[in-house]
């Protein structure tokens, strides 16, 4: 097996991203990633040869705050450290873009993963705008 190659902002298409997301996210439906990619501070892709096997992007507030979103690794490549490496590279590339704070939201079962990536647990507030005020 050849080593996984990580690239920052490579040319990428919906035809590459949608199959990747379909293997990793059970409820994924086809999406147009172009608006996300155009507005992102940056994104990082992982490749096994020519095959896209991982993706993460950093949204930002236009200032010093970045937000890790959609950390995704192909189902056949999970639990090999690719996701951690994607996030770490995204964080370092963000530092080079002047970002001072990186945020990430995650479900409880992903806390260990994001701790491995260097994140510390903090308190935060959240409102789900698609649901009534009485809970999530």
ZICOR-V269489 format. One line per field, one symbol per residue. phi: phi as a letter, one per 20 degrees, with the letter a starting at -180 (. if undefined). psi: psi as a letter, one per 30 degrees, with the letter a starting at -180 (. if undefined). Layout:
phi->???
psi->???
This chain:
phi->.effddcelffbcgfefffffffecgdfdgceegffffeffabcddcdmeefcabbcdebencdddcfclfccggfdfmcnffffgffffffffgfenfdcddbdbfgfdgfgfffeoedfcebdbcefecffeqd
psi->klkkkkkkhlkklefeeeeeeeffjegklkljfeeeeeflellkkkkjbfkkflkkljllgfcgkljkkhjkkkefglhggeeeeeeeeeeeeeefggkfkklkkllefgeeefeffgkkklkllkkjffllfga.
